[in-house]
Amino acid sequence: MDELMSKFKYHFFVCTNTRPPFAKPSCGPNGGHPIAAAFQEALEKQGLLNEAKVTPCGCLGPCENGPVVVVYPEATWYAGVKPEDVAEIIESHIKNGKPVKRFIYQWPETTS
């Protein structure tokens, strides 16, 4: 069977979820929309739209640490990203294949 491959080398999912007031935090009001727009604009300006796709999405989980961005295929989770960080992420992650360590989300350890 032929292996199906994505058209894109990278796929950025940016949480833009908005919860009602007085609920737990959500990425939309904390900058998710401007981050998604910044990724799209930067990729377009750098001619990388054939290599990477940006998809605004609903809740990804770690809302208190948002805005959250997940990059596939390697499933790199970024948290606390700001629009001004997008250029560094594209340069390091897309162009050089190295995730930006200071934004990588550290999942809390669970006890059984």
C-alpha positions as CSV (number, residue, x, y, z in Angstrom):
1,M,0.0,0.0,0.0
2,D,1.3,3.5,-0.9
3,E,2.0,5.7,2.1
4,L,0.0,8.9,2.1
5,M,2.0,12.0,2.6
6,S,1.0,15.5,3.5
7,K,1.5,18.2,1.0
8,F,3.1,20.2,3.8
9,K,6.3,19.5,5.6
10,Y,5.0,21.3,8.7
11,H,1.6,22.1,10.0
12,F,1.0,24.7,12.7
13,F,-2.1,24.4,14.8
14,V,-2.7,27.7,16.7
15,C,-5.4,27.7,19.5
16,T,-7.8,30.6,19.0
17,N,-10.5,29.2,21.4
18,T,-12.5,31.7,23.4
19,R,-14.3,30.7,26.6
20,P,-17.1,32.7,28.3
21,P,-16.0,35.3,30.9
22,F,-15.1,33.9,34.3
23,A,-14.2,30.5,32.8
24,K,-10.6,29.2,32.8
25,P,-8.2,31.1,30.5
26,S,-8.4,30.7,26.8
27,C,-5.9,31.3,24.0
28,G,-8.1,33.5,21.8
29,P,-8.3,36.5,24.1
30,N,-4.6,35.9,25.1
31,G,-3.3,36.4,21.6
32,G,-4.2,33.3,19.6
33,H,-5.7,35.1,16.7
34,P,-2.7,37.6,16.2
35,I,-0.3,34.6,16.5
36,A,-2.1,32.6,13.8
37,A,-2.1,35.7,11.5
38,A,1.6,36.4,12.2
39,F,2.5,32.8,11.2
40,Q,0.4,33.0,8.0
41,E,1.9,36.4,7.1
42,A,5.5,35.4,7.8
43,L,5.2,32.2,5.9
44,E,3.7,34.0,2.9
45,K,6.4,36.7,3.0
46,Q,9.2,34.1,3.1
47,G,7.7,32.0,0.3
48,L,7.1,29.1,2.6
49,L,3.4,28.5,2.0
50,N,4.1,25.3,0.1
51,E,6.1,23.9,3.0
52,A,4.0,24.9,6.0
53,K,0.3,25.3,6.8
54,V,-1.3,27.3,9.6
55,T,-4.7,26.3,11.0
56,P,-6.5,28.2,13.8
57,C,-8.1,25.6,16.0
58,G,-10.1,25.1,19.2
59,C,-8.8,24.2,22.6
60,L,-5.6,22.2,22.7
61,G,-5.6,21.6,26.5
62,P,-3.0,23.6,28.5
63,C,-5.0,26.8,28.5
64,E,-3.3,28.4,31.5
65,N,-0.1,28.4,29.5
66,G,-1.5,29.8,26.3
67,P,-1.5,30.8,23.6
68,V,-0.6,27.2,22.5
69,V,0.8,26.2,19.2
70,V,1.4,22.6,18.1
71,V,3.7,21.8,15.1
72,Y,3.4,18.5,13.2
73,P,4.7,16.1,12.1
74,E,6.9,16.0,15.2
75,A,4.2,17.1,17.6
76,T,6.2,20.0,19.1
77,W,4.1,21.9,21.6
78,Y,4.8,25.6,22.2
79,A,3.3,27.7,24.9
80,G,3.3,31.4,25.7
81,V,4.1,32.4,22.2
82,K,3.7,36.1,21.1
83,P,3.4,37.4,17.6
84,E,6.9,38.8,17.9
85,D,8.2,35.3,18.5
86,V,6.9,33.9,15.2
87,A,9.9,35.0,13.1
88,E,12.3,33.1,15.5
89,I,10.1,30.0,15.4
90,I,10.0,30.0,11.6
91,E,13.7,30.6,11.3
92,S,14.7,27.9,13.8
93,H,12.0,25.3,13.4
94,I,11.0,25.5,9.7
95,K,14.3,26.6,8.1
96,N,16.8,24.9,10.4
97,G,14.7,22.0,11.8
98,K,15.4,22.9,15.4
99,P,12.4,23.7,17.7
100,V,12.8,26.8,19.9
101,K,13.5,25.3,23.3
102,R,12.4,28.2,25.4
103,F,8.8,28.0,24.1
104,I,8.4,24.2,24.3
105,Y,5.6,23.3,26.6
106,Q,6.6,21.0,29.5
107,W,3.7,18.7,30.3
108,P,3.2,18.3,34.1
109,E,4.2,14.9,35.4
110,T,1.3,12.8,36.5
111,T,1.3,10.5,39.5
112,S,-0.5,7.1,39.4
